[in-house]
Amino acid sequence: MVATKMRQMKSAPFDSSLLEKLRRDTPATRDIAHFNNAGASLMPDPVFEATAHYFEAERMQGGYATQLLHKAQHDAFHATFAQLLDADAEEIAYAHSATHAWNLAFHSLNLSEGDEIVSHASDFVSNHLSYLQAQKRRGVVLRLAPSDASGAVDPEGLARLINRRTRLISLAHVPAQGGLTNPAEEIGRIARANSIPYLLDACQSVGQMPVSVSRIGCDFLTGTGRKFLRGPRGTGFLYVSRRMSEQIEPPFVDMTSAVWRDTRAYDLAPGARRFESYEINFAGRIGLTVAASYALELGLDRIEARIAHLSGYLRAALQEIPGVSLHDLGTRLNGIVSFTKSGTTPEALVAHLADHRVNISAVPAHMARLDLGARGVDGVARASVHYFNTEAEIDRLCTAVRSG
């Protein structure tokens, strides 16, 4: 049913009646202007209600009985995310967070001394910390692909780094510190041509644009529920290609990821299910499934178009404010807008806007040392739009920035 709705609504305009409905589904919009969707977006009512209903059922019936009674809803998770990511259900696993999903993938590769990872300066801080830990513990070598003139990963430059010791290409599709969108599909073609595993962190892209693993050609893709998907915190997902799941073993197993065949042996669960855990936030998984369905019903193409319009409006408005500088890189900009204002700090701007009931966030330089640090930027304020935002809210944000 979700697929039918998506096809019907994919090309429909994002009109005022739909916007009114989306904002009714998001009651916080009556009081605040929320521009921290790259941090944690606002759950729509259907997501909140599904999650709250499940918790209430657990409270009244106990966790095990509730799990059994909601089996069909739990089982829908894999098929829904397969549709969202253009994958097969057997290639989808539930995770506790994007970081959890990413670490499951990364630490399944059993990298050893001299093995090389190719990444980029725009990657997430948590991922870089794992690279540094792998260097310290295993002697792994990290190589950074060069940037093109716009600041995105240069595919040709990345290809030149590949050699017989390259064991992984690992990138962020959309970095946290600005509106850059890296050329994931071009990198995928290089990874496939060289038979190198490709890990794509998509925690900032899934939910704000179409993301197709079949077009990208990645072996792993990780994401979170709390950002542009508008799901509950403490939820995430992992895609593992069928080819890759047959070659690797997760860094740890339990009675969901494996079956204890006899006293001395176990069998791994098939496909990506070998990366799942027995104990999870079952209410969160149902809420995350509803969030993905909500996005599918709207249509990811239409969501991306709406976000492009609003972020373009925001960038143009910010450029008119004296002392404001934009810091987004790349040619394919998305809904994350990074900026600074002379005479104040990003953290002070966050606090000032909060006084005006406007939510943004700040990214300090130590969260992106290879990117912001290399550009000599101490930190940025980050305003991330979503489809439920309005031009009037953007005007309100800019008025507050002007007075800050």
C-alpha positions in Angstrom: 0.0 0.0 0.0 2.9 2.4 0.8 4.4 1.8 -2.7 1.1 2.7 -4.4 0.7 5.9 -2.3 4.3 6.8 -3.2 3.7 6.4 -6.9 0.5 8.4 -6.7 2.0 11.3 -4.7 5.6 11.4 -6.2 4.8 14.1 -8.8 2.0 15.9 -6.9 2.8 19.5 -5.9 3.8 20.4 -2.4 0.7 22.6 -2.0 -0.6 24.7 0.9 -3.2 22.1 2.0 -0.5 19.4 2.3 1.8 21.8 4.2 -1.0 22.5 6.6 -1.5 18.8 7.2 2.2 18.2 7.8 2.3 21.0 10.3 -0.8 19.7 12.0 1.1 16.4 12.3 3.9 18.4 13.9 2.3 20.3 16.8 5.6 21.9 17.9 5.5 24.1 14.8 2.8 26.1 16.6 5.4 27.3 19.1 8.9 27.0 17.7 10.7 27.3 14.3 12.7 24.1 14.2 15.9 24.3 12.0 17.9 21.5 13.7 16.7 18.6 11.5 20.3 17.6 10.9 20.6 17.0 14.6 17.2 15.7 15.6 14.0 16.5 13.7 10.5 16.7 15.1 8.5 13.4 15.1 5.2 13.7 13.3 2.1 12.5 15.2 1.9 9.1 13.5 5.4 8.2 14.6 4.9 9.5 18.1 1.6 7.7 18.5 2.9 4.4 17.2 5.9 4.6 19.6 3.8 5.7 22.6 1.1 3.0 21.8 3.8 0.3 21.9 5.2 1.6 25.2 1.7 1.6 26.7 1.2 -1.9 25.5 4.5 -3.0 27.2 3.4 -1.2 30.4 0.1 -3.1 30.4 1.1 -6.5 29.0 4.8 -6.9 29.4 7.6 -6.8 26.8 7.4 -10.4 25.5 3.7 -10.5 25.0 3.7 -7.1 23.3 6.4 -8.2 21.0 4.4 -11.2 19.9 1.2 -9.2 19.5 3.0 -6.7 17.2 4.9 -9.3 15.1 3.5 -8.1 11.8 4.5 -4.5 12.6 8.0 -5.6 13.6 8.4 -7.7 10.4 7.4 -4.7 8.3 10.6 -2.9 9.2 12.8 -4.8 6.7 10.5 -4.5 3.8 9.8 -0.8 4.4 13.5 0.0 4.5 14.2 -2.1 1.5 11.8 0.0 -0.4 13.2 3.2 1.0 16.8 2.3 0.0 16.0 0.3 -3.2 17.3 -2.9 -1.7 16.1 -6.4 -0.8 14.6 -7.0 2.6 17.3 -9.6 3.4 19.9 -6.8 3.0 18.5 -4.7 5.8 19.3 -4.8 9.6 17.9 -2.8 12.5 20.5 -1.0 14.6 20.5 1.1 17.8 21.9 4.1 16.0 23.8 5.2 12.9 27.1 4.9 14.9 26.2 1.4 16.0 25.4 0.4 12.4 28.6 2.0 11.1 30.7 0.3 13.7 29.1 -3.1 13.0 30.1 -2.7 9.3 33.5 -1.3 9.8 34.7 -3.7 12.5 33.4 -6.7 10.5 36.2 -6.2 8.0 39.1 -7.5 10.1 41.6 -5.0 8.8 45.3 -5.8 9.5 48.6 -4.0 9.5 49.3 -2.2 6.3 45.8 -2.4 5.0 44.6 1.0 3.7 41.4 2.9 4.1 40.5 5.7 1.7 38.3 8.4 3.2 37.8 12.2 2.9 38.2 15.2 5.1 34.4 15.7 5.2 33.7 12.4 7.0 32.1 12.3 10.4 34.1 12.8 13.6 33.1 9.4 15.0 34.2 7.6 11.8 37.6 9.4 11.9 38.0 8.4 15.5 37.5 4.7 14.5 40.1 5.1 11.7 42.6 6.5 14.2 41.8 3.6 16.6 42.4 1.1 13.8 45.7 2.8 13.1 46.7 2.6 16.7 45.5 -1.0 17.4 46.1 -2.7 14.0 48.5 -0.6 12.0 45.9 0.3 9.4 46.9 3.2 7.0 44.4 6.0 6.4 44.6 7.9 3.1 42.5 11.0 2.4 41.1 11.5 -1.1 41.6 15.0 -2.5 38.8 17.5 -2.9 37.6 18.9 -6.2 37.4 22.7 -6.8 34.0 22.8 -5.0 35.2 20.9 -1.9 33.6 17.6 -2.6 35.4 14.3 -3.0 37.3 14.2 -6.3 36.5 10.8 -7.8 39.5 10.8 -10.1 41.8 11.8 -7.2 40.3 9.0 -5.1 40.9 6.5 -7.8 44.6 7.4 -8.0 45.0 6.5 -4.3 43.8 2.9 -4.8 46.4 0.2 -4.8 46.7 -3.5 -3.9 46.6 -2.7 -0.1 43.3 -0.7 -0.3 40.7 -2.6 1.7 37.9 -0.1 2.2 36.5 3.2 0.7 34.5 4.9 3.5 32.8 8.2 3.1 30.0 10.4 4.4 27.3 11.0 1.8 26.3 14.3 3.4 28.7 15.7 6.1 27.3 17.1 9.3 29.1 20.5 9.1 27.5 21.9 5.9 25.5 21.5 2.8 27.9 19.4 0.8 26.6 16.3 -1.0 29.5 14.0 -2.0 29.3 12.1 -5.4 28.3 8.8 -4.0 27.5 7.1 -7.3 30.7 8.1 -9.0 32.7 6.6 -6.0 30.6 3.5 -6.2 31.6 2.9 -9.8 35.2 3.1 -8.8 34.7 0.8 -5.8 33.0 -1.8 -8.0 35.6 -1.6 -10.8 38.3 -2.3 -8.2 36.3 -4.8 -6.1 36.9 -2.8 -3.0 34.2 -2.7 -0.2 32.4 0.7 0.0 30.9 2.0 3.3 28.7 5.0 2.9 27.5 6.9 6.0 24.1 8.2 4.9 22.8 9.5 8.3 22.3 13.0 6.9 21.0 12.1 3.5 18.3 9.4 4.0 15.0 11.2 4.6 16.0 14.4 2.7 16.7 13.0 -0.7 16.3 9.7 -2.7 19.0 7.2 -1.7 19.3 4.1 -3.9 21.9 1.5 -2.9 21.5 -0.1 -6.3 22.5 3.1 -8.1 25.2 4.0 -5.6 26.7 0.6 -5.6 27.8 0.6 -2.0 28.4 -2.6 0.1 27.3 -1.0 3.4 25.0 2.0 4.1 24.2 3.3 7.5 21.7 5.8 8.9 19.7 7.0 11.8 16.1 7.6 12.6 16.3 10.9 14.5 17.4 13.2 11.7 15.7 13.8 8.4 13.6 10.6 8.7 11.9 12.2 11.7 12.0 8.9 13.7 12.7 8.3 17.4 16.1 8.8 18.9 18.1 5.6 19.6 17.2 4.0 16.3 19.2 3.2 13.2 19.6 0.9 10.2 22.2 -0.9 8.3 22.3 -2.1 4.6 24.7 -4.9 3.8 24.8 -6.1 0.2 24.1 -9.8 -0.3 27.5 -10.3 -1.8 29.2 -8.7 1.2 27.2 -10.4 3.9 28.2 -13.8 2.6 31.9 -12.9 3.0 32.0 -11.4 6.4 31.1 -12.1 10.0 29.9 -9.4 12.5 32.3 -8.3 15.2 30.1 -10.0 17.8 27.1 -12.4 17.8 24.2 -13.3 19.9 21.1 -15.6 19.7 19.5 -13.4 17.0 22.5 -13.0 14.8 23.5 -16.7 15.1 22.1 -20.1 16.0 23.9 -22.3 18.4 24.0 -25.5 16.3 25.9 -27.7 18.8 28.2 -27.3 21.8 31.2 -26.3 19.5 29.6 -24.6 16.6 27.1 -21.9 15.5 25.5 -20.8 12.2 25.2 -17.1 11.3 21.8 -15.8 10.4 21.3 -15.2 6.7 22.0 -11.9 5.0 22.1 -8.7 7.0 20.1 -10.3 9.9 23.4 -11.6 11.2 24.1 -7.9 12.3 21.0 -7.7 14.4 20.7 -8.0 18.2 18.3 -9.9 20.4 17.6 -6.9 22.7 16.5 -3.8 21.0 14.2 -0.8 21.4 11.1 -2.5 19.9 8.9 0.6 20.3 11.7 2.5 18.5 11.8 0.1 15.6 8.1 0.4 15.1 8.3 4.2 15.3 11.2 4.1 12.8 9.2 2.0 10.4 6.3 4.4 10.5 8.7 7.3 9.9 10.1 5.6 6.8 6.5 5.0 5.6 5.6 8.6 6.2 8.6 9.7 4.0 7.7 7.2 1.3 4.1 8.4 1.2 5.3 11.9 0.7 7.8 10.9 -2.0 11.6 11.5 -1.6 11.8 13.4 -4.9 9.2 15.8 -3.7 10.8 16.1 -0.2 14.2 16.9 -1.9 12.6 19.5 -4.1 10.9 21.2 -1.1 14.1 21.2 0.9 16.1 22.6 -2.0 13.6 25.5 -2.3 13.7 26.3 1.4 17.4 26.0 1.8 17.9 28.2 -1.3 15.6 30.8 0.3 17.5 30.6 3.5 20.9 31.0 1.9 19.8 34.0 -0.1 18.2 35.6 3.0 21.3 35.0 5.2 23.6 36.6 2.5 21.7 39.9 2.9 22.6 40.1 6.6 25.7 42.3 7.3 28.5 40.2 8.8 27.1 36.8 7.8 29.2 34.4 5.8 28.1 31.1 4.4 30.4 28.1 4.5 28.7 25.4 2.5 30.9 23.5 0.0 30.0 21.5 -3.1 27.9 22.0 -6.1 24.9 19.9 -5.1 23.7 21.7 -2.0 21.2 20.1 0.4 19.2 21.2 3.4 22.1 21.9 5.8 23.1 25.5 5.8 26.3 26.5 7.7 27.2 30.1 8.4 28.9 32.5 10.8 28.3 36.0 11.9 31.2 38.4 12.7 31.3 39.6 16.3 29.7 36.5 17.8 30.2 32.8 18.1 28.1 30.0 16.7 27.2 28.9 20.3 26.1 32.4 21.1 23.9 32.5 18.0 22.3 29.2 19.0 21.5 30.6 22.5 20.2 33.9 21.0 17.9 32.2 18.6 16.7 29.9 21.3 15.5 33.0 23.1 13.4 33.7 20.0 12.0 30.1 19.9 14.1 29.2 16.9 16.2 26.0 17.0 19.5 25.8 15.3 22.8 24.1 16.3 26.5 24.7 16.2 29.4 22.6 14.9 32.7 23.4 16.6 36.0 23.0 14.7 37.0 20.0 16.8 34.1 18.1 15.4 35.4 18.5 11.9 39.2 19.1 12.2 40.1 18.0 8.7 37.4 20.2 7.1 36.6 23.3 9.2 40.0 23.3 10.8 41.8 23.1 7.5 39.7 26.1 6.3 40.6 28.1 9.4 37.0 28.2 10.5 36.6 27.9 14.3 33.1 26.6 14.0 29.8 27.2 12.3 26.2 27.8 13.1 24.0 25.1 11.4 20.4 25.7 10.3 18.9 22.6 8.6 15.5 22.9 7.0 12.9 20.3 6.4 9.7 20.1 4.3 7.5 21.3 7.1 9.3 24.6 7.5 8.0 27.8 5.9 9.4 30.9 4.4 7.9 32.9 7.3 9.9 30.8 9.7 13.0 31.4 7.7 12.3 35.2 7.9 11.9 34.8 11.7 15.3 33.0 11.9 17.0 35.7 9.8 15.4 38.5 11.9 16.9 36.9 15.0 20.3 36.4 13.4 20.3 40.0 12.4 19.7 41.2 16.0 22.1 38.7 17.5 
